[in-house]
Amino acid sequence: MQDKLFIDGKWVAPVAGGVLDVTDPATEEVFHKIPAATVPDVDKAVKAAREAFDNGPWPKMKGSERARILRAIADKIVEKKDFLARLEVRDNGKPLPEAAWDMDDVAGCFRFYAELAEESDGKPDEVIPLGDARFNSRVIREPLGVVGAITPWNYPLLMVSWKVAPALAAGCTVVLKPSELASLTTLELGAIAEEVGLPNGVLNIVTGLGQDAGAAITEHPLIDKLAFTGSVATGRKVMIAGAQDIKNVSLELGGKSPFVVFADSDIEEAVEWIMFGIFWNQGQVCSATSRVLIEEPIYGKVLARLVEEAKKIRIGNGLDDGTLLGPIISRGQYDKILAAIERGKAEGAKVAAGGQRPAELNTGYFIEPTVLTDMSEDAWVWKEEIFGPVVCVKPFKNEADAIRMANDSKYGLAAAVMSKDLARAERVARAFRAGIVWINCSQPTFTDAPWGGYKQSGTGRELGRWGFENYLEVKQITGFASDEPWGWYIK
């Protein structure tokens, strides 16, 4: 396991010599230490990335040459899949099958953007039709520059790939800060980049606290773009910092996503997708469908089945066979979630299932799958993101009522609707004020499709071609093509 910063193609100790403990959330054991970068380390990393962009080969390479290295990274991810997945489990806590699935997605992400990099070769300039035949105009796309990427702990290496793969494909250079709560697989990506021959300075990885390393990235004048995934509160700080130099900023923030279940839905299928929408990754998912709205005629039946199945979920160490719900990432998050449940109860919510630590687990940050009911629409637990295995359930009367309740949120990341009436499902999907909508399912995510939200859930889009364009500048080139002189001043 790596224990140094990766700057300009070299492994270096932080200037101040600080380190942070790495704790296994299932055992509460400190099993490693990572470097704690501060302002001087970030400055070195940014200057290395700036030099690599301004004077290095990476931005000038053909897309096919960049694609070759991106595919080599993907191949190494596959080769080291078991090691990386197990490391992710110890660092993050998620069940091993989920971590293994994440590694497949990481490799797929690098391959997807390798293809887009390759496609950019030989692509003709976009010609702009003009109303004046004396001129011709075209548009070209160029790499944006130096990217400061700050990534979360819930999908450590996957969220890194969503930013690093398109940025590198576009020809940008990157200074990357992963969450201090889960940095290990990101540091391993540095080792892979070194192994496959990524030019020095193209990818720099600085681990450390947000207030030290993260803030230094957002405030650095030599960075052209900030790409952040995390909480609304931190995203607001990133946007404010970026505004000082008018940086290009993209934000993927939180959510309190609704899942609307109509009475014609199959109850078993509804319960399966409700559970997948909130208990996958311990509910630590920005798009988790944590507000479930069920049409009144089937409310009681769906709730009863949901409670019954939630109680069956096997909770334990993510490395143990059969585990479907691992620990919460940290003591701090664990305490916040339990406090949120208590706040919900104080507001009048009833705990239909879960709500506490499993009695059989004395060590680790474990919380039972929790179902809350009977809260008001103004309740904090109904309005705010909890980011844990906690689902709030309410009945609704009709389609208009469901749409009103679903959209009554400051967030707009994702939403889901379930109905056998596909025309109605399509109507409701279009009525949702959200950037990602699922019909008769919840949470499937594909590299090909855009990802991002409305309102306080963020700005910009990741993944697909939209994610690639995130890291490109658009340049207009217009030429005077007439044989006749312009003749405005000189006749």
C-alpha positions in Angstrom: 0.0 0.0 0.0 1.3 3.5 -0.9 2.1 5.9 1.9 3.5 8.9 0.0 2.1 11.7 -2.2 2.4 11.2 -6.0 3.7 14.5 -7.5 5.3 15.0 -10.9 5.7 11.2 -11.3 7.5 10.7 -8.0 6.5 9.4 -4.6 7.3 12.1 -2.0 6.7 12.7 1.7 4.6 15.7 2.6 6.6 18.8 3.5 5.2 19.0 7.0 5.6 15.3 7.6 2.0 14.8 8.7 0.1 11.5 8.4 -3.5 10.4 8.9 -4.7 7.1 10.3 -6.6 4.7 8.1 -9.3 2.9 10.0 -11.2 -0.3 9.0 -14.8 0.7 9.7 -15.8 -2.9 10.3 -13.2 -3.5 13.0 -12.3 0.0 14.1 -8.7 -1.1 13.6 -6.1 1.4 12.4 -4.2 -0.6 9.7 -2.3 2.0 7.7 -1.3 5.7 7.5 -1.6 8.1 4.6 0.3 11.4 4.0 -1.4 14.6 5.1 -0.7 17.2 2.4 -0.7 20.9 3.1 -0.4 24.1 1.1 3.3 23.6 0.0 2.6 20.1 -1.3 -0.5 21.2 -3.2 1.6 24.1 -4.7 4.2 21.6 -5.9 1.5 19.4 -7.4 -0.2 22.3 -9.2 3.0 23.6 -10.6 3.9 20.1 -11.9 0.5 19.8 -13.5 0.8 23.4 -15.0 4.3 22.6 -16.5 3.0 19.3 -17.8 0.1 21.0 -19.5 2.0 24.1 -20.8 5.2 22.4 -22.0 4.7 18.7 -21.8 3.6 16.2 -24.4 0.2 15.1 -23.1 -2.1 17.9 -24.4 -0.3 17.8 -27.8 -0.6 14.0 -28.2 -3.0 12.4 -30.7 -6.1 11.1 -29.1 -5.1 7.6 -30.0 -1.8 8.0 -28.1 -3.7 9.1 -25.0 -6.2 6.3 -25.5 -3.4 3.7 -25.5 -2.4 4.8 -22.0 -6.0 5.0 -20.7 -6.6 1.4 -21.9 -3.3 0.3 -20.2 -4.7 1.8 -17.0 -7.9 -0.1 -17.5 -6.0 -3.3 -18.1 -4.1 -2.8 -14.8 -7.3 -2.2 -12.9 -8.6 -5.5 -14.2 -5.3 -7.3 -13.4 -5.4 -5.9 -9.8 -9.2 -6.2 -9.4 -9.1 -8.5 -6.4 -6.4 -6.6 -4.6 -8.1 -3.2 -5.2 -11.6 -4.5 -4.3 -10.4 -5.9 -1.0 -8.5 -2.7 -0.2 -11.6 -0.7 -0.9 -13.6 -2.9 1.5 -11.1 -2.4 4.3 -10.9 1.4 3.6 -14.6 2.0 2.9 -16.6 -0.9 4.4 -18.8 -1.9 1.5 -19.5 -5.6 0.7 -16.9 -7.2 -1.4 -19.2 -8.0 -4.4 -20.1 -4.3 -4.6 -16.4 -3.3 -4.5 -15.6 -5.8 -7.2 -18.4 -4.4 -9.3 -17.0 -0.9 -8.8 -13.6 -2.0 -10.1 -15.2 -3.4 -13.3 -16.9 0.0 -13.7 -13.6 1.9 -13.1 -12.0 -0.1 -15.9 -15.0 0.4 -18.1 -14.9 4.2 -17.5 -11.2 4.4 -18.6 -12.0 2.3 -21.7 -15.0 4.5 -22.6 -13.0 7.7 -22.5 -10.2 6.0 -24.4 -12.6 5.5 -27.2 -13.7 9.1 -27.1 -10.1 10.3 -27.2 -9.5 8.1 -30.2 -12.6 9.4 -32.0 -11.3 12.9 -31.7 -8.4 12.2 -34.0 -9.1 13.4 -37.6 -12.4 14.8 -36.6 -13.2 17.7 -38.9 -13.6 21.1 -37.5 -17.3 22.1 -36.9 -18.1 24.6 -39.7 -20.5 27.4 -38.7 -22.8 28.7 -41.4 -22.6 32.5 -41.5 -25.0 35.0 -43.0 -22.0 36.9 -44.5 -20.2 35.1 -47.4 -17.1 37.2 -46.9 -16.2 35.2 -43.8 -15.9 31.5 -42.8 -16.1 30.3 -39.3 -15.4 27.0 -37.5 -15.2 25.7 -34.0 -12.5 23.6 -32.5 -12.3 22.0 -29.0 -9.1 22.1 -26.9 -8.1 20.7 -23.5 -9.3 23.0 -20.8 -6.0 23.0 -18.8 -5.1 22.1 -15.2 -8.0 20.3 -13.3 -8.3 20.3 -9.6 -10.4 17.2 -8.7 -11.8 16.5 -5.3 -13.6 13.2 -4.8 -15.7 11.6 -2.1 -15.3 8.5 0.0 -18.5 6.5 -0.9 -17.2 5.2 -4.2 -13.5 6.0 -3.8 -11.9 4.8 -7.0 -15.0 4.9 -9.1 -15.7 8.6 -8.5 -12.0 9.3 -9.2 -12.4 7.6 -12.6 -15.4 9.7 -13.5 -13.2 12.8 -13.3 -9.7 11.6 -14.1 -10.6 9.4 -17.2 -12.4 12.1 -19.2 -9.9 14.8 -18.1 -7.0 12.8 -19.3 -8.8 11.8 -22.4 -9.4 15.4 -23.2 -5.7 16.2 -22.8 -5.9 18.0 -19.4 -3.5 17.5 -16.5 -4.9 16.8 -13.0 -4.3 17.5 -9.3 -6.4 15.0 -7.4 -7.4 15.0 -3.8 -9.4 12.0 -2.6 -11.4 12.0 0.6 -9.2 11.5 3.7 -11.7 8.8 4.8 -10.9 6.6 1.8 -7.7 7.3 -0.2 -6.0 3.9 -0.5 -7.2 2.8 -4.0 -6.7 6.3 -5.3 -3.0 6.2 -4.3 -2.8 2.8 -6.1 -4.0 4.5 -9.2 -0.9 6.7 -9.0 1.2 3.5 -8.9 -0.7 2.2 -12.0 -0.2 5.5 -13.8 3.6 5.3 -13.1 3.6 1.7 -14.3 1.9 2.3 -17.6 4.1 5.3 -18.4 1.8 8.3 -18.0 4.1 11.3 -18.4 5.3 13.1 -15.3 3.0 15.7 -13.9 -0.1 14.6 -15.8 -1.7 13.0 -12.8 -0.8 14.2 -9.3 -2.4 12.8 -6.1 -2.3 14.7 -2.8 -4.1 13.1 0.2 -5.0 15.1 3.2 -7.7 17.0 5.0 -10.2 19.2 3.2 -9.4 22.3 5.0 -5.7 21.9 4.2 -5.2 20.1 0.8 -8.7 20.6 -0.5 -8.9 24.3 0.2 -5.5 24.8 -1.3 -6.6 23.2 -4.5 -9.8 25.4 -4.8 -7.8 28.6 -4.1 -4.8 28.0 -6.3 -4.5 30.5 -9.1 -2.8 28.1 -11.6 -5.8 25.7 -11.7 -8.2 26.3 -14.6 -11.1 24.0 -13.5 -12.5 22.6 -10.3 -14.4 19.3 -10.4 -16.0 18.3 -7.0 -18.3 15.6 -5.7 -19.5 15.8 -2.2 -21.8 17.6 0.2 -23.8 20.8 -0.6 -22.1 22.6 2.2 -18.6 21.9 0.8 -19.7 22.4 -2.8 -20.8 25.9 -1.9 -17.3 26.6 -0.5 -15.8 25.2 -3.7 -18.0 27.4 -5.9 -17.1 30.5 -3.8 -13.4 29.8 -4.0 -13.6 29.2 -7.7 -15.4 32.5 -8.2 -12.4 34.4 -7.0 -10.5 33.6 -10.3 -13.7 32.8 -12.3 -12.6 29.2 -12.6 -14.7 26.6 -14.6 -16.5 24.7 -11.8 -18.6 21.5 -12.0 -20.3 20.2 -8.9 -22.0 16.8 -8.2 -23.7 17.3 -4.8 -26.3 15.7 -2.5 -29.9 14.6 -2.9 -33.0 13.5 -1.2 -34.4 11.6 -4.2 -38.0 10.4 -4.4 -39.2 7.0 -5.5 -42.9 7.1 -6.5 -44.7 3.7 -6.5 -48.2 3.6 -8.1 -50.9 1.1 -7.0 -50.6 -0.9 -10.2 -47.0 -1.9 -9.5 -45.9 -5.4 -8.6 -45.4 -5.3 -4.8 -42.4 -7.7 -4.8 -40.6 -5.8 -7.5 -41.4 -2.5 -5.8 -39.9 -3.7 -2.5 -36.8 -5.1 -4.3 -36.1 -1.7 -6.0 -36.9 0.3 -2.9 -34.3 -1.7 -1.0 -31.7 -1.5 -3.8 -32.3 2.3 -4.0 -31.5 2.9 -0.3 -29.6 0.0 1.2 -26.9 -0.5 -1.5 -23.6 0.9 -0.3 -25.1 1.3 3.2 -27.3 4.1 1.7 -24.1 6.2 1.3 -25.1 7.2 -2.3 -25.8 10.7 -3.4 -28.6 9.5 -5.7 -30.2 7.2 -3.1 -34.0 7.1 -3.4 -34.4 7.9 0.3 -38.0 9.3 0.1 -40.4 6.6 -1.0 -44.0 7.7 -1.9 -46.5 4.9 -2.2 -50.0 5.3 -3.6 -52.6 4.8 -0.8 -54.3 1.6 -2.0 -51.0 -0.4 -1.7 -49.3 1.6 1.0 -49.9 -0.9 3.8 -48.9 -3.9 1.8 -45.7 -2.4 0.4 -44.6 -1.1 3.8 -45.2 -4.4 5.5 -43.1 -6.3 2.9 -40.4 -3.6 3.0 -40.1 -3.9 6.8 -40.1 -7.7 6.6 -37.3 -7.9 4.0 -35.3 -5.1 5.6 -35.0 -7.1 8.8 -33.6 -10.1 6.8 -30.6 -8.2 5.3 -27.3 -9.7 6.5 -25.2 -7.1 8.2 -21.4 -7.6 8.7 -17.9 -7.2 7.6 -17.8 -6.6 3.9 -15.2 -9.3 3.5 -17.5 -12.0 4.9 -19.5 -14.1 2.5 -23.1 -13.2 2.2 -22.8 -9.7 3.7 -25.3 -7.3 2.1 -24.9 -4.3 4.4 -21.5 -3.3 5.6 -20.4 -0.6 8.2 -20.8 3.1 7.8 -17.5 4.8 6.7 -16.5 6.4 9.9 -17.4 7.1 13.6 -18.4 10.7 12.6 -20.8 9.6 9.9 -22.1 6.8 12.2 -22.9 9.3 14.9 -24.6 11.7 12.4 -26.9 9.0 11.1 -28.0 7.8 14.5 -28.5 11.5 15.5 -30.7 12.0 12.4 -32.8 9.0 13.3 -33.3 10.4 16.9 -34.2 13.8 15.4 -36.8 12.1 13.2 -38.3 10.3 16.2 -38.5 13.6 18.1 -40.3 15.2 15.2 -42.9 12.4 15.3 -41.6 9.8 12.9 -42.1 6.1 13.8 -39.4 3.5 13.4 -40.9 0.7 11.5 -37.6 -1.2 11.2 -34.1 -0.8 12.4 -33.0 2.5 13.9 -30.0 1.3 15.9 -26.8 -0.7 16.1 -27.3 -4.5 15.5 -27.3 -6.2 18.9 -24.9 -8.9 17.8 -22.2 -6.5 16.5 -20.2 -4.8 19.3 -17.4 -3.4 17.1 -17.6 -1.5 13.9 -19.8 1.4 12.7 -22.9 -0.7 11.9 -26.5 0.6 11.7 -29.5 -1.6 10.9 -31.5 -0.9 7.7 -34.0 1.6 8.9 -37.5 2.4 7.8 -39.2 5.6 9.1 -42.9 6.4 8.6 -45.5 9.0 9.7 -43.2 12.1 9.5 -44.7 15.3 8.2 -43.7 16.8 4.9 -41.9 19.5 6.8 -39.9 17.2 9.0 -36.1 17.4 8.8 -35.7 13.7 8.1 -38.1 14.0 5.1 -36.3 17.1 3.7 -32.6 16.5 4.4 -30.0 14.0 3.2 -29.1 11.5 5.8 -26.6 9.6 3.7 -27.1 6.2 5.4 -29.4 3.2 5.4 -32.5 5.2 6.3 -35.6 5.4 4.1 -38.6 7.7 4.8 -41.9 6.4 3.5 -45.2 8.3 3.0 -48.5 7.6 1.2 -49.8 9.8 -1.6 -53.3 10.2 -3.1 -52.9 10.6 -6.9 -50.5 11.5 -9.6 -50.6 15.2 -9.1 -50.0 14.7 -5.3 -47.1 12.5 -6.0 -45.4 14.9 -8.4 -46.0 17.8 -6.0 -44.4 15.9 -3.1 -41.5 14.6 -5.2 -40.6 18.0 -6.4 -40.9 19.7 -3.1 -37.2 19.6 -2.4 -34.2 21.9 -2.6 -32.4 18.9 -4.3 -32.9 17.5 -7.8 -30.3 14.9 -8.4 -32.4 11.8 -9.1 -36.0 10.4 -9.0 -37.7 7.1 -9.8 -41.2 6.0 -10.7 -42.8 2.6 -10.8 -46.0 1.7 -12.7 -47.2 -0.8 -15.2 -48.9 2.1 -17.0 -45.8 3.2 -19.1 -47.6 6.3 -20.4 -48.1 7.5 -16.9 -44.6 6.6 -15.9 -43.3 8.6 -18.8 -45.5 11.6 -17.8 -44.3 11.5 -14.2 -40.6 11.0 -15.3 -40.9 14.2 -17.4 -42.6 16.1 -14.5 -39.8 15.3 -12.1 -37.4 18.2 -11.5 -34.3 16.0 -11.4 -31.3 15.3 -13.7 -31.5 11.5 -13.5 -34.8 9.6 -13.7 -35.4 5.9 -13.5 -38.6 4.1 -14.6 -39.4 0.8 -12.9 -36.0 0.6 -11.3 -33.6 2.6 -9.1 -29.9 3.4 -9.3 -28.7 1.7 -12.5 -25.8 3.9 -13.7 -24.0 3.7 -17.1 -20.9 5.4 -18.2 -22.6 6.3 -21.5 -25.3 8.4 -20.0 -25.1 11.9 -18.4 -25.0 12.2 -14.6 -25.8 15.4 -12.6 -28.7 17.2 -11.0 -31.0 20.2 -10.8 -31.2 22.9 -8.1 -28.8 22.4 -5.1 -27.7 19.0 -6.4 -25.1 20.6 -8.5 -24.0 22.1 -11.8 -22.7 20.5 -15.0 -22.8 16.8 -16.0 -20.4 13.9 -15.7 -20.2 10.7 -17.7 -20.9 10.1 -21.4 -19.9 12.6 -24.0 -21.1 15.3 -21.6 -18.4 14.3 -19.1 -15.8 14.5 -21.9 -16.9 18.0 -22.9 -16.6 19.1 -19.3 -12.8 19.2 -19.9 -12.7 20.9 -23.3 -12.7 24.5 -24.2 -14.6 25.7 -27.3 -12.7 28.0 -29.6 -14.2 29.9 -32.5 -11.9 30.6 -35.5 -13.3 33.0 -38.1 -11.5 34.1 -41.2 -12.0 36.8 -43.8 -12.3 35.0 -47.1 -13.3 37.7 -49.6 -11.1 38.9 -52.5 -12.5 42.4 -52.0 -10.8 44.6 -49.3 -12.7 45.4 -46.1 -12.4 49.1 -46.9 -13.9 50.5 -43.7 -11.0 53.0 -43.0 -8.9 52.7 -46.1 -11.0 53.3 -49.2 
